[in-house]
C-alpha cells in the first residue's frame, strides 16, 4: 500500500477527529459506503457524485466478514485490504474507514456526517441509515448515475462466460 493511501485510512476514533477538524474549518462531511468489490464505473460515478455533495468525502468500506454476511459465500472476491487501498487511492476520496456491521449506522453515530450519500438504487426514504443521519442533523442525498452496473451482475456474466 502506498503511503498516500495508508494515510487516508482512519479507524473509528479517527472519525471523531475528522469530524472535529472538518467542522472547525467550516466544511461539510459527506459519507458514502459500500463493499466496492470488483470496482467498476458505477462505483466511481457514485463516489464522484458523493464528493460533489460536500467538502470532504469519507467512504466506509464493508469488511470481508460484513460482505460475506450481506452477499453470501464466495464474496467478496477482492479482500478488504485491497478494496480499502483502491478506494483510498481515488482522487475524489479524502478518507476511508473499514466497518464490520451490516449497515453504516455505527459509522454515522461516530462521524455524524452532514450528508449521507447513497446510490440511485435507493430512494431518500429507503436508505437504511436515514433515521440515524437525520437524528444528527444530516440529510440523505441520492447520487451517481442510474443503477446500470453491479458487481453481482458482473460476476454472473463472468460465470456465463462473457
C-alpha positions in Angstrom: 0.0 0.0 0.0 1.3 3.5 -0.8 1.9 5.9 2.0 -0.7 8.3 0.5 -3.4 5.6 0.5 -2.4 4.3 4.0 -2.6 7.9 5.4 -6.3 8.2 4.2 -7.5 5.1 6.2 -8.9 6.1 9.6 -10.2 3.9 12.4 -13.3 4.6 14.5 -11.6 7.1 16.8 -10.2 8.8 13.7 -13.8 9.5 12.5 -14.4 11.7 15.6 -11.1 13.6 15.0 -12.0 14.0 11.3 -15.5 15.4 12.3 -13.9 17.9 14.7 -11.3 19.1 12.2 -13.8 19.4 9.4 -16.4 21.3 11.4 -13.7 23.6 12.9 -12.8 24.5 9.3 -16.5 25.2 8.5 -16.6 22.3 6.0 -19.2 19.7 5.3 -18.6 16.0 5.6 -20.2 13.5 3.2 -20.3 9.8 4.0 -20.6 7.1 1.3 -20.5 3.4 2.0 -20.4 0.1 0.3 -18.5 -3.1 -0.4 -16.7 -1.9 -3.5 -16.0 -5.5 -4.6 -14.7 -5.7 -8.2 -14.6 -1.9 -8.5 -16.5 -0.7 -11.6 -17.6 2.5 -13.3 -20.8 2.6 -11.3 -18.8 2.8 -8.1 -16.7 5.6 -9.5 -19.7 7.6 -10.6 -21.3 7.1 -7.2 -18.2 8.3 -5.3 -17.7 11.3 -7.6 -21.4 12.2 -7.1 -20.9 11.9 -3.3 -17.8 14.1 -3.3 -19.8 16.8 -5.1 -22.3 16.9 -2.3 -19.9 18.4 0.2 -16.3 19.4 1.1 -14.9 16.2 2.4 -15.8 12.6 1.4 -15.3 9.7 3.8 -16.0 6.3 2.4 -16.9 3.5 4.7 -16.0 0.1 3.2 -17.6 -3.1 4.4 -15.2 -5.7 5.9 -14.8 -9.1 4.4 -17.0 -10.6 7.1 -19.7 -7.9 6.6 -19.7 -8.5 2.8 -20.0 -12.3 3.3 -22.9 -11.7 5.6 -24.7 -9.5 3.1 -23.7 -11.1 -0.2 -23.2 -14.8 0.8 -20.3 -17.3 0.5 -17.7 -16.6 -2.1 -17.9 -12.8 -1.6 -16.0 -10.6 -1.5 -13.9 -11.5 -4.5 -11.3 -8.8 -3.6 -10.0 -8.8 0.0 -10.7 -5.9 2.3 -7.1 -4.6 2.3 -7.1 -4.3 -1.5 -10.6 -2.7 -1.6 -9.5 -0.1 1.0 -6.4 0.7 -1.0 -8.3 1.1 -4.2 -10.9 3.4 -2.7 -8.3 5.4 -0.8 -6.4 5.9 -4.0 -9.2 7.7 -5.7 -8.8 11.4 -6.2 -12.4 12.2 -5.1 -11.9 10.4 -1.8 -10.5 12.1 1.3 -10.6 9.3 3.9 -11.6 5.7 4.1 -12.9 3.6 7.1 -13.4 -0.2 7.3 -16.5 -1.3 9.2 -17.8 -4.7 10.2 -21.5 -4.0 10.7 -24.2 -4.9 8.0 -25.1 -1.2 7.7 -23.3 2.1 8.4 -25.3 3.3 11.5 -22.3 2.9 13.9 -20.2 4.9 11.4 -22.9 7.6 11.3 -23.0 7.7 15.1 -19.3 8.3 15.3 -18.9 10.6 12.2 -22.2 12.5 12.3 -21.9 13.4 8.6 -23.7 16.4 7.1 -24.7 14.3 4.1 -25.1 10.6 3.7 -24.8 9.8 0.0 -26.4 6.6 -1.4 -26.6 5.4 -5.0 -29.6 5.6 -7.3 -30.7 2.1 -6.4 -32.1 3.8 -3.2 -34.6 6.4 -2.5 -34.1 9.0 0.3 -36.9 7.3 2.2 -35.5 3.8 1.7 -32.0 4.4 3.0 -31.5 2.1 6.0 -29.4 4.7 7.8 -31.7 7.6 7.1 -33.1 7.9 10.7 -29.6 8.0 12.2 -28.4 10.6 9.7 -31.4 12.9 10.4 -31.1 12.4 14.2 -27.7 14.0 14.0 -28.9 16.9 11.8 -27.7 15.4 8.4 -29.5 14.8 5.2 -29.6 11.9 2.7 -28.5 12.6 -0.9 -29.1 10.2 -3.8 -26.1 10.5 -6.1 -24.4 8.8 -9.1 -25.8 7.6 -12.4 -28.7 5.3 -12.9 -28.1 1.8 -11.5 -26.8 0.0 -14.6 -23.7 -1.6 -13.1 -23.4 -4.1 -10.3 -20.7 -6.5 -9.1 -23.3 -9.2 -8.8 -24.3 -8.8 -12.4 -20.6 -8.7 -13.5 -19.9 -11.9 -11.6 -22.9 -13.6 -13.2 -21.7 -12.6 -16.7 -18.2 -13.9 -16.0 -19.7 -17.2 -14.8 -21.7 -17.5 -18.0 -18.5 -16.9 -20.0 -19.0 -13.4 -21.1 
